[in-house]
Each structure stands twice: as structure tokens, then as C-alpha cells.
Amino acid sequence: MKIAIVPWSDQCLGNRMFENISKSEEVYKRVFIAEKRYFESRGHQYETIDQYHDWNEIDWILVYSGNLYRGYMREFWKRHLENKLIYLAVEPEVVVPLHQSNRMKKILRYSKYIATWNKEAVDGKRIFHVTVPYIMKMEYGDTPFNKRKLLTAIYSNKSGGGKKELYSERRKIFRYFEDKSEDFDLYGYGWSSKEFGNYKGEVQGKAKVYHKYRFAVALENVKDVQGGVTEKIFDCLCAGVVPIYYGALDIEEYVPKEAFIDYKKFKSVEEMYQYLKNMDEYTWGGYIRAGKDYLCSKQVELVGVEHYCKLLENIILRNPARDIHCSMLKRKWYSFVFSNAFLVRGGRYIYRKSLNMFRK
């Protein structure tokens, strides 16, 4: 079976999404490389869309949202390939509003299936649940408890809208620690020391930074959803730092409660700070031991690449809605194209022009 991928960026075409490009992208690249190996081991061809000269020979097309999305979708509809499309709704609704549970069915007008982590949107007919895959790699440091600084956070400077966004909550935490430079450091892309005095710059590898701290802020981009567990908590667990987590309602299905600190139990950032500040080494070590036990358990398979690939392959092989042919009317097609001429990125609307990169 021939499977094509429309990635989120033209920089990922030419199968470059399966290559190790930079240290900061290493975790993501390992995931995509593992996906390719899985499908190829099962006898499938798994390439980016530009590697196929004849699109009619492609059996299924996996589509991510991004700056390639709109242009490629237009070309698929022109060639009547919409019944081969599986839309991967992996971005949260604060990034792509169309991924809200009550709006996602609109995507079924122009894609055969949707694969999403959002359990609330799943109908078991054309919208299916898949996990967000992660490859666990234990990289514990040897810095002792009494040599570690209290707290850190590693995030890119992004923002988003909606009632469920957590960008503003993260900023509230960062702002609180502005006069506590002895206990907190902020790292990541896009910040400024003028905005946050505790900003220490960008990082090439999270693990080495986490080794210097006891705790790390691990807030998702979106809160109070089912299934929205991403790398934020796993990066911490793999590096041997205790995560302070907030996001998915069903987090304990994926990670035992003994391995992280639930941010929701605190009434204020001040209360959280006092809890962390007064924690002794034995209690802290309990979280670390629980995290290590988790990494050695069968539970990690729920977010493994193989589990994700099996869920996706199951949709492809079963093709449960084989008798349904999604075909948009021209009026609906134009309505969609112009309503999606703008994609939410970083809290602003940025116009994305379709790229002329289709094979004739």
C-alpha cells in the first residue's frame, strides 16, 4: 500500500521530515523516523507527497495542517482524490480553531477520515482516536538534590485564544517569579530578558537543562480536554526532573499520579511555590522513583510510536466508511477556501499563499 504524507511545512518535503536536522528537533524526528520504519516493515510505502510522480497510484494521503495544507487540498479536490484523505488533527484548538470538538465534523466534508487525539470529537465511524506518539529515552542527570535550582520552564514564546488556552497561565507563573531569580529560570525561543528578567536563552537539548533543576513547569497548550497529552510531561520524566502538570483531564490514564505534581491542586502560584520550596529530598525522590518506574512499565506503550501506527493502520486497512464518498459542492468548496485563507499561528492571523509545487 502506498501512503503519502502532506507535512506542515515545505521544509519537510523530500522526505526531510524523516531526517535528523537539528538537536532541538531530535525528539520529533525520532518519532517520524520510527513511523516510517513501522509502515515499511509492514510492506507499505511511506513517503512525503512529492516523492510520488503519479498521485492516482497513492492509496492513502495523510494530511497535516500548516502552510502546505490549503494549496495541496485544492489540488486533491481538483483531481477527485478527497476519498483518499485522512486528516491528522494533531494541533490543539487554540492553534487551529477548526479542531474544536463541535467543529471538527466540518473537515469530513473534504476528507474521508480524521485521526485525532481529541477523544471528545471521536465518533468511531469517520473520526478516530490516535495517541500523540513519543519515544521514551531516559537521560537522567547526576546532579544531587541540594545542588539543583528549584524550578525551570522551557517553552517557545507563543500565544493562542480560546477559553481552554494555557499560554496565559504559563505567563502568570513566569511573572510571579520575576523577583525570585534565585529559584526560577526560563528558557526557550522568542523570549526577551526585557520581558522576563529570568530568561536565560535558547536550548539545544532540554535534558541537560532539566538536570540542573528539581521541578519543571509542564503545562500543555490547552486544558480540560481528553487525550491531549504531549511531550511536555514526558520530556521532564525522561530527564529526571519532577513535572508540574496541567492539561489533559485523563492524564492518569497515561502517567501515574505519583510521578507528577498536579498544578490544579494549588489555589495560587504562591501556594505552589511554597509547596515546592518546602519539599524535602525524600519526598522529591519519591516522585523521581515513580517516574523511573513508569518509564520501565508497560503503560508507556500507550504513547509509543508502534501503538500510534497500529491505530492509524487500523483505519487504513478497515476503511470502515468505504461506501461513503465525500464530495464537496463548489459553493461549499469556495466557502471553505476563503474562510481558511488565514491560519492561526502565534495568536495572529497570517495569510498563507498556496505554493506552486505540484507535479503535473
N, C-alpha and C positions, 0 to 999 in steps of 0.2 A: 504494500500500500504506500502511495506517495503522499506525504504530508508536507505542506508548505507553511511557513511562518511569516506573517507580516509583523515585523518588530515595531517598537515605538519610535525608532529613530533611523535615519538613513545611515548613521554610523554603525549600525548593527547588521546592515545588509552584507552580502558577500560572505555569509556565514561568520562574520566577525563577532556576532553575539556569543559564539561558542569558543572564542579565543580569550586567553588571559591578556588583558590590555594594561591594567594598572592595579596597584596594590589595593586601592580604595574600592575597586570593583571586584576583588577576588572572590568574595562570597557569592555574589550573583553569578559570576562567570562559572564557578564550580557547579552551580545548580543547573545552568543551561547545558554545560558540557555533559553532565550526568543524564539529563533528559535525552539528549541526542544519542548517547550510548545505549540508553534503555530501549528506545524505539528501534534503533538499528539492530540491537541484539534480538529483537522480536521480528526482524525481517522487513521493517518499514524503512522507507527513505524519509529523512527528516532534515530539511534544508530551508534556508530563507527563500522567500518567493522569487527573488531574482535569479536563483540557480536553476529554475525550470524554464526551458525555452517554449514549451507548449503547455499552457495552463489547462487545456482540456484534458490532459493526462493526469492532472492532480486529482486525488481522491478527496482530500480534506484540506481546508485552509484555516489555520489558527490566526486570529486577528487580535492584536493588542491596540489599545487606544494610544494616540500620540501624534506626532507631526506627519506621519505617513498615512494615517488611518483614512482620512477623508478622501484623499486622492485615489488610493487603491480601491476603496469601497465603490467609488463611482465607476471605476473600470470593471470591477466584478459584476456590477449590475448591468452595464452595457453588454457584457459577454454572457449574461444569464448564468452566473456562477454562484448566485446567492444561496442555493441549496447545498453548497459545499462548505459554507462558512460556519465556524464555531468562534464566537466572540468570547474573549477571555477578559472578564470583568474583574480585574485584579486590583485596580486602583480604588481607593475609598471614595465615598460620595462627596467628601469635602474637596476632592481633587477633580472628579468628574461627576457633576450633579446627576447625570443620567443613570448613575449606578445606585441611586436610592431604590430601596426595595419596591416602593409603589410606582416607580417609573421605568424599571428595568425591562418590563414586558414590551415596551416600545421598540426595543432592539430586535425583538423577534419578527418585526415587520421586514427586516432586511438581513437576518441571519437565521440559519436553521436552528442552532443551539446557542446557549450561553453557559459557560462554565465560570462559577464564581465562588469565592469563599463565604459570601453572604448567605447564611442559612435561611434568613428571613425571606429571601426572594425565591428560594428553590420551590419548584412545583413538581419535580420528578418526571415531567413529561418533555419539556424542552429547556428547562433551566435546572442545572445540576450543580451539586456542591463539589468543589475540589479544595484541597488544603493549599495554603501558601507554603511551597516547599523550602526546606532549609537543610543544609548539610552540617551536622554537628561535628565540630573539631575542637577537642579540648586543648586549650592553650593557657593553662594556669601559670601564674607567676609565683615567685618565691618570696615576695616582699611580705614581711611579718605584719601582723595587725597593728602594732604600735608605731610602725614606720609609714603606714598608709594615711593619706589625707582622707577627710571624711567623705566627701561627695563630689561627683562629677556628672557631666551630661555631654553627650556627643551628638549633635544634630546639625543639619543644614538649616540655614535661615529661610524658612518657608512659612506661608500662611494660607489659610483657607476659610471658607464661610460655612454657615450652617450651624444648627443647634448642637450637633454632636462633635464639632471640631475640638481638638485638644491643643492646638498651637498656642492659643491664648493662655491656657493653663500652664504650659511649659514656660512661657514668658513670665508668668506670675511667680513661678518658682525662681527663675533666674533673677528677677528683680528683687525678690526678698533677700537673696544672698549678696546683694551688691555691697553691703557693709560688713560682709563676713568672708573676706578674701582668704582667711586662714583655713576655711572649711569647705570652700567650693571653687571649682574651675569649670569653665565652659569651653568646649572645643567644637570645631565644625566649620563648614563652608558658609561664607556670606555674612558672618557677623562682624561687628566692629567694636574695638575697645572703647570707642566713644559712646556706644550704646550700652555695652555691658563691660564694666571695669575688670571683671573676672575672666574675660575672654583670653584664651591662650593660643589661638590659631587653629589651623587645619591639622588633620592627622592622616597618615598613610595607612595605619593599621590600628584598629580600635583596641585590640587585646593588650598591646604593650602599654597603652594609656591606662586602661582599666586596672592593670596590675598595681598601679600607684594609689588606688582608692579602695575604700571599704564598700561604698554604695554607689549606685548609678541610677539616674533618672531614666526610666524605661516607659514613658508614656507613648501610646500609639498616636496616630494622626486623628483617629476617630474613636469615640467612646460608645459604650452601651449598645454594642452590636454582637451578633452571634457568629463566631468563626473568624473574626478579624484579628488573628494572632500573627504577628510578623517577626522579623529578625530582631526587633528591639530588645525583647526579653532574652532571646537565645544568644545574642552576642554577649550579653552580660554573663549568662550561665556558663558559656564556653570559656570565658576569660577568668572565671573565679572571682567575680565581683557580685555583690548582692543587688538584684534589681528591685527598684521601687516601681511597681507596675500599675497601670490603669489603662483600660481599653475594652477588651472583649469580655462580655458577660460570662462566657463559658470557658474562661481561661483555665480553670481547674481540670477541664477535660483534657487539656494539652500539657499542663505543667502542674505538679502538686503544689498545694498552698504552702507547704513547709519550705519551698525553695525560693520564695519571693515575698516581698513586703507589699501588702495591698494599700495603695495610695488612698483609696476611698474610705479607709477606716479613720483617717485623720480629719478633724474639723477645720484645720488651717495648716498652712505651711509651717507656721511656728510650732504647732504640735508635732508635726513630722520631724522638724529639726531637733526638738528636744528628745524625741524617741531615739533618733539616730545617735545624737551626741552622748546619750546616757547608756547606750548599749555596750555591754562588756564583751570581751573577746570570746567567751564561751558561747554566748547566745549568737554572736555573729558567726562563729564557727559552725553552729548548728544549721544555719542557712546554707553555708558553703558545702557542708556534708550532704545536705538534702539535694542540693543542685548537682553534686557529683554522682549521687545515687541515681538521680533522674537521667543523667547523661548515659548511664550504663544500663538503663532499663528498656523494656520493650515499648514503653509509652512514647519514646522519641520517634518511633516508626510512623506515628500519626502525622508528623510533619516532614517525613522523609521524602526524597525525590521519587523513590520507587512507588510509594503509596499514591502520590500525586499523579504519576504517569499511569498507574493502573486505573485510577478513576477516570482519567481523560481517555485512555484507550478503551475503556468500557463503553463510553459514549459513542466512540467511533465505530466499534465493532457491532454493537447492538443496534445503533441507529434507530432508536425506538419510535421516532416520528417519521419513518421512511415514507409514509404516504402523504405527509404534509409538504407542500411546495410553497415557500414564502416568495411572493412576487408583489412588489410594490407598484401601486398606480403612479403615473407620472406626477400627479398633483402631490401625493404624499412624498414622493422622492425629492421633488424640488423643495418642499416644505422642510424636510429633514436636512437637506444640504445647506440651506441658508440659515436654519436655526442652529446648525453646528459649525458655522464658519468660524466660531470662536470657541476655543478650548480653555478651560480654567487651568492656569498654571501660576503658582506663586501668588494667588489672591488677585491676579489681574487677568483681564481678557486679552489674549494675544492672538492676532489674526494669523492663521496658518494657511499659506498658499499650497495648493496641491503641487507635488513635484512631478515633473515630466520624466519618469524613469521606468516606463512600462515597455516591455518588449513587444514589438509589432508582430 
